[in-house]
């Protein structure tokens, strides 16, 4: 900035003006000004990059506000207080990962809006005293409770075989084994025992009921044996015991009743087998 000089003169007086006029500059000029602008621009670029990285990290990690009452800690060193609760909220899902010393994920718990997913070598639920209640691994599923209750109307559905030492119904419910579209088979190398201590045993079939023993015999041990729909043979000869009948068998295994006599009368009433 040039500084103007004013000189008061009188008539007839000549004053020589100075040849060298000094110019004074105010501000930062030259290379200092360029360095300052470059430094401000660099700070602005760093601020924008940091802000963009912060938004990207929040989006990738699906962070959401963590709310808790009391002094809750999300560390592996210190647990939560007994009189406080921890609440994790997310609009999508909550994922908890367990990593080893190499940084590899060894276990994962993912809670989503429609499914809870656990990825681990073994999943186990314990009771308050440490007893395993439910265990799942690659080989089997173990239920450690004393009673397994299925409350659905369709019961339990097994696509393959079932192995159990005991199947018991509720005290006030009937036990029913049913195969609506296929056959029902029970095999045991040491025998099958069906016992009704306070009721009857009923076997209903639309077709035949076959009792077959390859090495033994069929024993019907009861005080009274009733066959109400069994066919009856022809009348016996005079002298037969009226009101008494004997059971006869045809060569093909069919049974029929014949009027009993002093001796057997099956041959005399064999017309039923024809």
Backbone as CSV, one residue per row, in Angstrom:
resi,resn,N_x,N_y,N_z,CA_x,CA_y,CA_z,C_x,C_y,C_z
1,UNK,0.864,-1.179,0.000,0.000,0.000,0.000,0.903,1.232,0.000
2,UNK,0.677,2.079,-0.897,1.489,3.307,-0.999,0.969,4.353,-0.039
3,UNK,1.867,5.030,0.607,1.504,6.077,1.557,1.677,7.440,0.867
4,UNK,0.570,8.188,0.806,0.600,9.490,0.179,1.163,10.525,1.148
5,UNK,1.964,11.426,0.664,2.572,12.477,1.461,2.025,13.836,1.002
6,UNK,1.582,14.603,1.959,1.031,15.925,1.689,1.981,16.980,2.266
7,UNK,2.355,17.981,1.458,3.302,19.034,1.881,2.687,20.412,1.647
8,UNK,2.660,21.152,2.688,2.101,22.532,2.561,3.203,23.484,2.112
9,UNK,2.944,24.220,1.046,3.918,25.163,0.494,3.303,26.554,0.384
10,UNK,4.166,27.471,0.343,3.746,28.863,0.125,4.196,29.319,-1.244
11,UNK,3.599,30.331,-1.659,3.958,30.846,-2.981,5.396,31.315,-3.002
12,UNK,6.010,30.961,-4.070,7.398,31.339,-4.244,8.378,30.402,-3.605
13,UNK,7.896,29.322,-3.012,8.794,28.352,-2.359,8.725,27.049,-3.097
14,UNK,9.811,26.542,-3.473,9.867,25.268,-4.202,10.480,24.191,-3.319
15,UNK,9.743,23.158,-3.167,10.208,22.010,-2.346,10.276,20.796,-3.245
16,UNK,11.376,20.149,-3.230,11.553,18.961,-4.061,10.895,17.759,-3.390
17,UNK,10.128,17.069,-4.186,9.489,15.842,-3.693,10.515,14.719,-3.625
18,UNK,10.419,13.912,-2.685,11.366,12.772,-2.618,11.156,11.828,-3.795
19,UNK,12.274,11.417,-4.331,12.179,10.519,-5.479,11.750,9.098,-5.068
20,UNK,12.257,8.632,-3.948,11.936,7.265,-3.511,10.704,7.291,-2.593
21,UNK,9.600,6.717,-3.084,8.365,6.604,-2.287,8.271,5.185,-1.720
22,UNK,8.194,5.086,-0.378,8.157,3.784,0.287,6.741,3.196,0.235
23,UNK,6.624,1.851,-0.015,5.345,1.118,-0.077,5.317,0.116,1.066
24,UNK,4.334,0.183,1.935,4.191,-0.722,3.084,3.084,-1.737,2.806
25,UNK,3.356,-3.024,2.956,2.404,-4.119,2.709,1.943,-4.727,4.031
26,UNK,0.628,-4.950,4.149,0.027,-5.543,5.352,-0.553,-6.907,4.988
27,UNK,-0.240,-8.017,5.740,-0.751,-9.370,5.480,0.373,-10.344,5.209
28,UNK,-0.037,-11.592,4.771,0.919,-12.662,4.480,0.953,-12.849,2.981
29,UNK,2.109,-12.799,2.427,2.248,-12.907,0.987,3.349,-13.906,0.657
30,UNK,3.347,-14.303,-0.542,4.416,-15.165,-1.012,4.213,-16.626,-0.632
31,UNK,5.324,-17.294,-0.389,5.277,-18.729,-0.095,4.606,-19.012,1.233
32,UNK,4.611,-18.065,2.181,3.929,-18.293,3.451,2.410,-18.395,3.232
33,UNK,1.893,-17.536,2.361,0.454,-17.569,2.078,0.047,-18.874,1.411
34,UNK,0.852,-19.323,0.473,0.528,-20.580,-0.209,0.595,-21.768,0.751
35,UNK,1.564,-21.785,1.655,1.661,-22.879,2.635,0.473,-22.882,3.587
36,UNK,0.015,-21.680,3.973,-1.138,-21.606,4.875,-2.394,-22.146,4.201
37,UNK,-2.631,-21.764,2.959,-3.795,-22.268,2.237,-3.719,-23.793,2.048
38,UNK,-2.513,-24.275,1.767,-2.342,-25.717,1.593,-2.596,-26.467,2.896
39,UNK,-2.195,-25.935,4.024,-2.421,-26.563,5.322,-3.913,-26.591,5.670
40,UNK,-4.608,-25.485,5.400,-6.062,-25.451,5.659,-6.795,-26.454,4.775
41,UNK,-6.404,-26.551,3.513,-7.037,-27.524,2.618,-6.781,-28.951,3.074
42,UNK,-5.554,-29.215,3.554,-5.240,-30.556,4.048,-6.070,-30.904,5.274
43,UNK,-6.263,-29.975,6.176,-7.102,-30.229,7.357,-8.546,-30.498,6.960
44,UNK,-9.045,-29.777,5.972,-10.416,-29.996,5.507,-10.586,-31.380,4.896
45,UNK,-9.593,-31.813,4.110,-9.662,-33.151,3.508,-9.636,-34.228,4.585
46,UNK,-8.786,-34.082,5.600,-8.717,-35.071,6.685,-10.039,-35.127,7.451
47,UNK,-10.663,-33.990,7.675,-11.947,-33.959,8.377,-13.030,-34.686,7.593
48,UNK,-13.090,-34.464,6.280,-14.094,-35.133,5.447,-13.852,-36.639,5.413
49,UNK,-12.599,-37.067,5.297,-12.283,-38.505,5.263,-12.632,-39.170,6.589
50,UNK,-12.327,-38.538,7.712,-12.667,-39.103,9.016,-14.175,-39.235,9.196
51,UNK,-14.907,-38.259,8.761,-16.365,-38.322,8.868,-16.931,-39.446,8.009
52,UNK,-16.403,-39.592,6.777,-16.877,-40.672,5.896,-16.528,-42.037,6.466
53,UNK,-15.327,-42.204,7.026,-14.951,-43.481,7.627,-15.815,-43.805,8.834
54,UNK,-16.161,-42.813,9.629,-17.027,-43.054,10.790,-18.411,-43.540,10.361
55,UNK,-18.988,-42.908,9.348,-20.296,-43.343,8.837,-20.210,-44.747,8.269
56,UNK,-19.131,-45.075,7.571,-18.981,-46.410,6.968,-18.849,-47.479,8.047
57,UNK,-18.075,-47.209,9.104,-17.903,-48.186,10.180,-19.224,-48.427,10.902
58,UNK,-19.974,-47.373,11.163,-21.273,-47.541,11.818,-22.230,-48.352,10.963
59,UNK,-22.182,-48.180,9.657,-23.072,-48.915,8.761,-22.671,-50.375,8.639
60,UNK,-21.370,-50.634,8.553,-20.898,-52.017,8.394,-21.101,-52.826,9.661
61,UNK,-20.797,-52.277,10.798,-20.896,-52.997,12.064,-22.307,-53.019,12.621
62,UNK,-23.277,-52.375,11.986,-24.667,-52.356,12.425,-24.775,-51.922,13.891
63,UNK,-24.064,-50.864,14.222,-24.104,-50.374,15.594,-25.457,-49.764,15.884
64,UNK,-25.905,-49.951,17.101,-27.120,-49.328,17.586,-26.880,-48.895,19.007
65,UNK,-27.684,-47.970,19.520,-27.471,-47.523,20.907,-27.631,-48.653,21.889
66,UNK,-26.743,-48.756,22.829,-26.784,-49.762,23.887,-27.297,-49.098,25.145
67,UNK,-28.411,-49.622,25.656,-29.027,-49.043,26.830,-28.929,-50.023,27.979
68,UNK,-28.717,-49.512,29.127,-28.654,-50.387,30.302,-28.869,-49.582,31.549
69,UNK,-29.413,-50.238,32.542,-29.602,-49.590,33.822,-28.502,-50.041,34.753
70,UNK,-27.944,-49.114,35.470,-26.822,-49.465,36.331,-25.516,-49.352,35.571
71,UNK,-24.480,-49.895,36.136,-23.152,-49.865,35.528,-22.885,-51.173,34.823
72,UNK,-23.329,-51.277,33.582,-23.156,-52.487,32.795,-21.870,-52.391,32.002
73,UNK,-21.171,-53.521,31.855,-19.899,-53.560,31.139,-19.985,-54.614,30.064
74,UNK,-19.542,-54.298,28.855,-19.502,-55.238,27.743,-18.078,-55.720,27.559
75,UNK,-17.480,-56.309,28.556,-16.124,-56.832,28.476,-16.109,-58.261,28.960
76,UNK,-15.052,-58.972,28.615,-14.908,-60.340,29.080,-14.254,-60.436,30.429
77,UNK,-13.808,-59.329,30.986,-13.140,-59.334,32.269,-14.108,-59.189,33.430
78,UNK,-15.181,-58.440,33.220,-16.072,-58.094,34.308,-17.499,-58.370,33.886
79,UNK,-18.279,-59.024,34.706,-19.652,-59.354,34.394,-20.595,-58.237,34.797
80,UNK,-21.874,-58.479,34.554,-22.888,-57.505,34.896,-23.291,-57.655,36.342
81,UNK,-23.797,-56.587,36.889,-24.283,-56.636,38.252,-25.589,-57.407,38.307
82,UNK,-25.857,-58.015,39.458,-27.062,-58.824,39.595,-28.325,-57.966,39.605
83,UNK,-28.225,-56.727,40.035,-29.396,-55.886,40.126,-29.564,-54.991,38.906
84,UNK,-28.957,-55.352,37.782,-29.072,-54.545,36.571,-29.335,-55.458,35.394
85,UNK,-29.776,-54.851,34.295,-30.075,-55.598,33.081,-29.413,-54.910,31.897
86,UNK,-29.149,-55.697,30.875,-28.497,-55.200,29.662,-29.449,-55.383,28.498
87,UNK,-29.652,-54.345,27.727,-30.583,-54.365,26.607,-29.830,-54.019,25.335
88,UNK,-29.875,-54.929,24.344,-29.275,-54.704,23.033,-30.399,-54.567,22.028
89,UNK,-30.408,-53.479,21.283,-31.451,-53.218,20.311,-30.841,-52.998,18.939
90,UNK,-31.552,-53.483,17.915,-31.095,-53.316,16.543,-32.298,-53.408,15.621
91,UNK,-32.268,-52.651,14.550,-33.352,-52.702,13.575,-33.262,-53.920,12.671
92,UNK,-32.100,-54.566,12.596,-31.918,-55.728,11.729,-31.692,-56.990,12.558
93,UNK,-30.520,-57.131,13.150,-30.202,-58.302,13.954,-29.084,-57.946,14.918
94,UNK,-28.899,-58.831,15.902,-27.819,-58.705,16.873,-26.940,-59.946,16.743
95,UNK,-25.670,-59.769,16.502,-24.738,-60.869,16.291,-23.618,-60.786,17.319
96,UNK,-23.359,-61.901,17.975,-22.276,-62.002,18.953,-21.306,-63.064,18.451
97,UNK,-20.046,-62.699,18.257,-19.023,-63.612,17.748,-17.996,-63.911,18.837
98,UNK,-17.531,-65.160,18.846,-16.433,-65.583,19.721,-15.246,-65.934,18.840
99,UNK,-14.104,-65.357,19.140,-12.908,-65.548,18.310,-11.779,-66.143,19.149
100,UNK,-10.906,-66.860,18.473,-9.724,-67.412,19.141,-8.572,-66.423,19.087
101,UNK,-7.412,-66.865,19.516,-6.251,-65.974,19.545,-5.800,-65.542,18.152
102,UNK,-6.143,-66.328,17.112,-5.774,-65.978,15.746,-6.796,-65.080,15.068
103,UNK,-7.868,-64.761,15.770,-8.899,-63.904,15.188,-9.964,-64.650,14.429
104,UNK,-9.938,-65.982,14.403,-10.942,-66.763,13.691,-12.205,-66.910,14.538
105,UNK,-13.350,-66.894,13.872,-14.634,-67.013,14.566,-14.860,-68.473,14.939
106,UNK,-14.960,-68.757,16.228,-15.202,-70.116,16.725,-16.652,-70.353,17.127
107,UNK,-17.403,-69.313,17.347,-18.815,-69.444,17.706,-19.548,-68.163,17.375
108,UNK,-20.837,-68.317,17.013,-21.618,-67.146,16.614,-23.065,-67.319,17.059
109,UNK,-23.593,-66.268,17.640,-25.000,-66.208,18.039,-25.635,-65.033,17.314
110,UNK,-26.653,-65.336,16.498,-27.300,-64.320,15.681,-28.785,-64.315,15.995
111,UNK,-29.270,-63.183,16.460,-30.686,-63.017,16.795,-31.288,-62.089,15.756
112,UNK,-32.140,-62.631,14.906,-32.776,-61.857,13.853,-34.251,-61.678,14.096
113,UNK,-34.951,-60.970,13.196,-36.389,-60.744,13.389,-37.230,-61.995,13.204
114,UNK,-36.707,-63.029,12.498,-37.491,-64.229,12.239,-36.827,-65.504,12.733
115,UNK,-35.554,-65.466,13.110,-34.866,-66.694,13.472,-33.709,-66.384,14.399
116,UNK,-33.449,-67.319,15.312,-32.271,-67.268,16.170,-31.321,-68.356,15.696
117,UNK,-30.128,-67.982,15.295,-29.171,-68.911,14.684,-27.925,-69.016,15.550
118,UNK,-27.502,-70.247,15.806,-26.304,-70.511,16.594,-25.363,-71.355,15.745
119,UNK,-24.139,-70.895,15.572,-23.109,-71.633,14.843,-21.994,-71.973,15.813
120,UNK,-21.901,-73.253,16.150,-20.887,-73.701,17.099,-20.754,-75.213,16.976
121,UNK,-19.706,-75.768,17.546,-19.533,-77.215,17.538,-20.547,-77.907,18.432
122,UNK,-21.003,-77.251,19.476,-21.986,-77.829,20.387,-22.811,-76.712,21.012
123,UNK,-24.133,-76.949,21.090,-25.048,-76.003,21.723,-25.676,-76.688,22.932
124,UNK,-25.589,-76.053,24.082,-26.036,-76.683,25.321,-26.757,-75.663,26.195
125,UNK,-27.863,-76.108,26.791,-28.638,-75.312,27.743,-28.591,-76.025,29.078
126,UNK,-28.153,-75.334,30.114,-28.024,-75.907,31.445,-29.073,-75.331,32.380
127,UNK,-29.375,-76.092,33.423,-30.289,-75.628,34.454,-29.555,-74.711,35.421
128,UNK,-30.261,-74.275,36.446,-29.668,-73.358,37.409,-28.528,-74.009,38.184
129,UNK,-28.650,-75.310,38.449,-27.600,-76.021,39.183,-26.536,-76.629,38.270
130,UNK,-26.546,-76.293,36.981,-25.512,-76.759,36.060,-25.820,-78.063,35.352
131,UNK,-27.031,-78.613,35.502,-27.383,-79.876,34.851,-27.729,-79.624,33.386
132,UNK,-27.142,-80.397,32.446,-27.474,-80.203,31.023,-28.934,-80.559,30.750
133,UNK,-29.672,-79.611,30.193,-31.070,-79.824,29.860,-31.268,-80.142,28.379
134,UNK,-30.496,-79.508,27.516,-30.658,-79.694,26.074,-29.289,-79.530,25.428
135,UNK,-28.852,-80.551,24.705,-27.527,-80.549,24.086,-27.661,-80.973,22.636
136,UNK,-27.006,-80.221,21.749,-27.044,-80.512,20.309,-25.629,-80.464,19.773
137,UNK,-25.241,-81.489,19.025,-23.973,-81.492,18.306,-24.173,-82.173,16.965
138,UNK,-23.072,-82.481,16.270,-23.180,-83.078,14.935,-23.716,-84.507,14.962
139,UNK,-23.631,-85.202,16.090,-23.998,-86.610,16.140,-25.371,-86.864,16.750
140,UNK,-25.777,-86.098,17.759,-27.026,-86.407,18.433,-27.596,-85.164,19.105
141,UNK,-28.868,-85.314,19.498,-29.578,-84.312,20.289,-29.992,-84.980,21.589
142,UNK,-29.546,-84.445,22.712,-29.815,-85.051,24.015,-30.695,-84.108,24.840
143,UNK,-31.770,-84.679,25.410,-32.668,-83.955,26.303,-32.458,-84.513,27.696
144,UNK,-31.964,-83.685,28.624,-31.617,-84.162,29.951,-32.708,-84.020,30.979
145,UNK,-33.891,-83.563,30.602,-34.980,-83.420,31.566,-35.613,-84.775,31.859
146,UNK,-36.342,-84.843,32.975,-37.012,-86.087,33.337,-38.209,-86.387,32.452
147,UNK,-38.800,-85.381,31.847,-39.987,-85.580,31.028,-39.910,-84.676,29.805
148,UNK,-40.220,-85.242,28.635,-40.287,-84.490,27.387,-41.746,-84.389,26.985
149,UNK,-42.277,-83.168,26.907,-43.675,-82.938,26.606,-43.795,-82.235,25.260
150,UNK,-44.586,-82.804,24.370,-44.876,-82.215,23.066,-46.341,-81.821,23.076
151,UNK,-46.633,-80.537,23.069,-48.003,-80.049,23.234,-48.721,-79.825,21.915
152,UNK,-48.067,-80.031,20.787,-48.728,-79.821,19.501,-49.796,-80.859,19.239
153,UNK,-50.823,-80.522,18.444,-51.905,-81.487,18.183,-51.452,-82.686,17.366
154,UNK,-50.400,-82.546,16.569,-49.914,-83.648,15.751,-48.893,-84.511,16.483
155,UNK,-48.503,-84.116,17.705,-47.551,-84.917,18.460,-46.146,-84.767,17.929
156,UNK,-45.377,-85.826,18.077,-43.983,-85.831,17.640,-43.871,-86.560,16.303
157,UNK,-43.125,-85.991,15.373,-42.943,-86.551,14.043,-41.487,-86.957,13.878
158,UNK,-41.255,-88.244,13.582,-39.905,-88.777,13.375,-39.845,-89.365,11.976
159,UNK,-38.912,-88.882,11.172,-38.784,-89.377,9.808,-38.096,-90.735,9.742
160,UNK,-37.319,-91.098,10.753,-36.615,-92.374,10.741,-36.928,-93.130,12.034
161,UNK,-36.041,-93.976,12.472,-36.304,-94.845,13.609,-36.269,-94.055,14.921
162,UNK,-36.939,-94.642,15.934,-36.988,-94.072,17.277,-36.527,-95.148,18.251
163,UNK,-35.591,-94.803,19.100,-35.061,-95.740,20.081,-35.298,-95.177,21.479
164,UNK,-36.089,-95.892,22.278,-36.402,-95.437,23.629,-36.801,-96.640,24.487
165,UNK,-36.426,-96.668,25.760,-36.828,-97.790,26.625,-38.258,-97.676,27.128
166,UNK,-38.862,-96.489,27.054,-40.195,-96.325,27.625,-40.925,-95.197,26.914
167,UNK,-42.184,-95.459,26.560,-43.090,-94.446,26.032,-44.308,-94.432,26.947
168,UNK,-44.564,-93.298,27.578,-45.633,-93.211,28.575,-46.513,-92.013,28.281
169,UNK,-47.820,-92.203,28.437,-48.766,-91.109,28.243,-49.037,-90.414,29.567
170,UNK,-49.727,-89.279,29.494,-50.114,-88.565,30.705,-51.080,-89.412,31.528
171,UNK,-51.172,-89.144,32.826,-52.072,-89.956,33.669,-53.518,-89.940,33.215
172,UNK,-53.961,-88.867,32.580,-55.367,-88.746,32.183,-55.538,-88.772,30.666
173,UNK,-54.519,-89.236,29.955,-54.589,-89.326,28.505,-54.260,-90.750,28.065
174,UNK,-54.796,-91.125,26.910,-54.523,-92.441,26.331,-53.264,-92.372,25.472
175,UNK,-52.508,-93.470,25.493,-51.327,-93.582,24.643,-51.750,-94.215,23.322
176,UNK,-51.432,-93.553,22.235,-51.879,-94.003,20.923,-50.708,-94.019,19.961
177,UNK,-50.454,-95.170,19.359,-49.443,-95.322,18.316,-50.187,-95.529,17.002
178,UNK,-49.991,-94.631,16.077,-50.803,-94.640,14.864,-49.932,-94.376,13.650
179,UNK,-50.212,-95.117,12.564,-49.586,-94.880,11.270,-50.710,-94.719,10.251
180,UNK,-51.122,-93.490,9.920,-52.317,-93.293,9.095,-52.213,-93.869,7.691
181,UNK,-51.033,-93.837,7.076,-50.910,-94.266,5.677,-50.002,-95.469,5.483
182,UNK,-49.296,-95.913,6.517,-48.396,-97.051,6.374,-48.619,-98.020,7.524
183,UNK,-47.808,-99.046,7.572,-47.940,-100.054,8.611,-47.176,-99.648,9.861
184,UNK,-47.538,-100.258,10.976,-46.883,-100.019,12.251,-46.214,-101.310,12.684
185,UNK,-44.911,-101.255,12.927,-44.144,-102.451,13.237,-43.402,-102.260,14.548
186,UNK,-43.430,-103.306,15.391,-42.674,-103.334,16.641,-41.873,-104.623,16.674
187,UNK,-40.572,-104.496,16.723,-39.672,-105.648,16.726,-38.832,-105.625,17.992
188,UNK,-38.678,-106.808,18.606,-37.852,-106.926,19.804,-37.238,-108.321,19.835
189,UNK,-35.928,-108.437,20.040,-35.298,-109.771,20.036,-35.681,-110.618,21.241
190,UNK,-36.121,-110.021,22.341,-36.449,-110.780,23.544,-37.942,-110.777,23.862
191,UNK,-38.739,-110.424,22.900,-40.181,-110.513,23.095,-40.832,-109.148,23.240
192,UNK,-42.133,-109.114,22.995,-42.957,-107.916,23.126,-44.069,-108.227,24.125
193,UNK,-44.175,-107.414,25.155,-45.170,-107.624,26.201,-46.184,-106.486,26.149
194,UNK,-47.454,-106.859,26.038,-48.557,-105.900,26.068,-49.405,-106.245,27.276
195,UNK,-49.488,-105.310,28.211,-50.167,-105.584,29.475,-51.125,-104.446,29.791
196,UNK,-52.379,-104.792,30.041,-53.388,-103.830,30.472,-53.822,-104.229,31.874
197,UNK,-53.345,-103.506,32.882,-53.588,-103.896,34.266,-55.004,-103.584,34.739
198,UNK,-55.628,-102.573,34.182,-56.947,-102.169,34.674,-57.956,-102.011,33.550
199,UNK,-57.720,-102.637,32.412,-58.653,-102.476,31.299,-58.505,-103.599,30.303
200,UNK,-59.047,-103.380,29.133,-59.055,-104.371,28.070,-57.999,-104.054,27.022
201,UNK,-57.681,-105.070,26.251,-56.797,-104.927,25.095,-57.625,-105.215,23.860
202,UNK,-57.721,-104.260,22.984,-58.522,-104.406,21.777,-57.622,-104.318,20.558
203,UNK,-57.858,-105.219,19.610,-57.145,-105.222,18.330,-58.190,-105.209,17.223
204,UNK,-58.290,-104.112,16.504,-59.265,-103.951,15.440,-58.543,-103.871,14.111
205,UNK,-59.039,-104.581,13.125,-58.406,-104.597,11.810,-59.490,-104.702,10.748
206,UNK,-59.283,-103.982,9.643,-60.220,-104.064,8.535,-60.058,-105.366,7.758
207,UNK,-58.862,-105.931,7.842,-58.616,-107.196,7.147,-58.277,-108.269,8.174
208,UNK,-57.256,-109.034,7.970,-56.952,-110.180,8.823,-56.039,-109.783,9.973
209,UNK,-56.175,-110.516,11.064,-55.255,-110.434,12.198,-54.537,-111.776,12.277
210,UNK,-53.241,-111.753,12.133,-52.454,-112.979,12.038,-51.518,-113.055,13.234
211,UNK,-51.608,-114.163,13.983,-50.654,-114.473,15.041,-49.822,-115.647,14.564
212,UNK,-48.530,-115.440,14.441,-47.662,-116.467,13.885,-46.459,-116.667,14.790
213,UNK,-46.175,-117.934,15.090,-45.026,-118.304,15.899,-44.269,-119.388,15.158
214,UNK,-43.006,-119.090,14.827,-42.248,-120.027,14.014,-41.702,-121.202,14.830
215,UNK,-41.298,-120.962,16.078,-40.685,-122.015,16.880,-41.499,-122.409,18.097
216,UNK,-42.574,-121.706,18.393,-43.336,-121.995,19.599,-44.789,-122.288,19.293
217,UNK,-45.640,-121.954,20.212,-47.061,-122.193,20.050,-47.836,-120.967,20.496
218,UNK,-49.104,-120.923,20.133,-49.979,-119.822,20.494,-50.771,-120.222,21.724
219,UNK,-50.640,-119.452,22.791,-51.287,-119.754,24.069,-52.285,-118.650,24.364
220,UNK,-53.556,-119.047,24.543,-54.600,-118.125,24.971,-54.992,-118.534,26.377
221,UNK,-54.430,-117.824,27.355,-54.602,-118.190,28.759,-55.638,-117.258,29.373
222,UNK,-56.886,-117.764,29.521,-57.967,-116.969,30.093,-59.032,-117.904,30.626
223,UNK,-59.808,-117.423,31.594,-60.896,-118.243,32.135,-61.997,-118.452,31.106
224,UNK,-62.245,-117.459,30.275,-63.315,-117.557,29.284,-62.775,-117.097,27.944
225,UNK,-63.015,-117.898,26.907,-62.617,-117.556,25.557,-63.872,-117.462,24.712
226,UNK,-64.182,-116.296,24.196,-65.412,-116.051,23.446,-65.080,-115.784,21.992
227,UNK,-65.751,-116.534,21.118,-65.676,-116.310,19.675,-67.111,-116.173,19.184
228,UNK,-67.724,-115.006,19.324,-69.165,-114.886,19.091,-69.567,-115.049,17.626
229,UNK,-68.700,-114.740,16.673,-69.065,-114.797,15.260,-68.478,-116.006,14.555
230,UNK,-68.094,-117.011,15.307,-67.507,-118.200,14.703,-68.594,-119.032,14.030
231,UNK,-68.299,-119.604,12.834,-69.268,-120.428,12.110,-69.577,-121.693,12.895
232,UNK,-70.795,-122.177,12.745,-71.253,-123.373,13.456,-71.528,-124.493,12.447
233,UNK,-71.036,-125.700,12.773,-71.231,-126.835,11.882,-72.674,-127.368,11.922
234,UNK,-72.897,-128.501,11.245,-74.233,-129.109,11.203,-74.591,-129.724,12.552
235,UNK,-75.841,-130.051,12.693,-76.311,-130.632,13.948,-75.677,-132.001,14.180
236,UNK,-75.378,-132.280,15.416,-74.748,-133.549,15.760,-75.757,-134.696,15.795
237,UNK,-75.201,-135.887,15.953,-76.062,-137.052,16.012,-76.777,-137.095,17.362
238,UNK,-77.824,-137.885,17.452,-78.520,-138.015,18.747,-77.555,-138.514,19.816
239,UNK,-77.716,-137.981,20.988,-76.843,-138.349,22.087,-75.726,-137.351,22.318
240,UNK,-75.691,-136.310,21.514,-74.652,-135.300,21.719,-74.989,-134.453,22.939
241,UNK,-73.988,-133.846,23.448,-74.156,-133.015,24.635,-74.749,-131.677,24.214
242,UNK,-76.020,-131.464,24.562,-76.704,-130.250,24.174,-76.129,-129.055,24.948
243,UNK,-75.945,-127.947,24.218,-75.457,-126.724,24.846,-73.958,-126.622,24.918
244,UNK,-73.261,-127.701,24.544,-71.798,-127.675,24.563,-71.279,-127.812,23.143
245,UNK,-70.174,-127.133,22.889,-69.592,-127.140,21.548,-68.089,-127.331,21.680
246,UNK,-67.523,-127.795,20.614,-66.073,-127.892,20.532,-65.593,-127.116,19.308
247,UNK,-64.372,-126.651,19.383,-63.797,-125.870,18.300,-63.030,-126.810,17.396
248,UNK,-63.358,-126.735,16.118,-62.713,-127.580,15.120,-61.938,-126.701,14.140
249,UNK,-60.949,-127.280,13.526,-60.105,-126.561,12.576,-60.096,-127.268,11.244
250,UNK,-60.219,-126.458,10.174,-60.151,-126.990,8.824,-58.687,-127.115,8.400
251,UNK,-58.414,-127.864,7.341,-57.021,-127.969,6.878,-56.390,-126.630,6.521
252,UNK,-57.201,-125.655,6.101,-56.652,-124.349,5.753,-56.528,-123.428,6.959
253,UNK,-56.854,-123.919,8.160,-56.719,-123.121,9.366,-57.991,-122.447,9.823
254,UNK,-59.092,-122.586,9.095,-60.340,-121.954,9.499,-60.934,-122.708,10.688
255,UNK,-61.468,-121.956,11.638,-62.093,-122.529,12.828,-63.605,-122.502,12.686
256,UNK,-64.238,-123.520,13.308,-65.702,-123.542,13.345,-66.132,-124.310,14.587
257,UNK,-67.376,-124.133,14.942,-67.950,-124.783,16.122,-68.721,-126.028,15.700
258,UNK,-68.607,-127.053,16.526,-69.367,-128.302,16.317,-70.006,-128.702,17.639
259,UNK,-71.202,-129.243,17.535,-71.886,-129.687,18.750,-71.089,-130.793,19.402
260,UNK,-70.794,-130.613,20.665,-69.929,-131.560,21.370,-70.675,-132.852,21.666
261,UNK,-69.943,-133.913,21.653,-70.480,-135.225,22.006,-69.546,-135.928,22.969
262,UNK,-69.792,-137.256,23.127,-68.900,-138.020,23.997,-67.501,-138.048,23.394
263,UNK,-67.420,-138.197,22.092,-66.159,-138.136,21.372,-66.148,-136.896,20.484
264,UNK,-65.087,-136.721,19.746,-65.008,-135.570,18.859,-65.977,-135.715,17.705
265,UNK,-66.560,-134.624,17.301,-67.538,-134.616,16.208,-67.082,-133.713,15.059
266,UNK,-65.821,-133.382,15.022,-65.335,-132.454,13.995,-65.445,-133.061,12.596
267,UNK,-65.159,-134.362,12.483,-65.216,-134.975,11.155,-66.628,-135.051,10.631
268,UNK,-67.579,-135.196,11.543,-68.974,-135.292,11.092,-69.515,-133.933,10.673
269,UNK,-68.908,-132.859,11.144,-69.399,-131.533,10.791,-68.399,-130.792,9.900
270,UNK,-67.644,-131.521,9.123,-66.604,-130.927,8.301,-67.110,-130.289,7.030
271,UNK,-68.425,-130.218,6.838,-68.940,-129.581,5.614,-68.611,-128.096,5.563
272,UNK,-68.306,-127.481,6.687,-67.976,-126.063,6.689,-66.656,-125.805,5.954
273,UNK,-65.784,-126.794,5.963,-64.468,-126.611,5.328,-64.539,-126.718,3.814
274,UNK,-65.647,-127.190,3.254,-65.735,-127.392,1.800,-65.939,-126.057,1.101
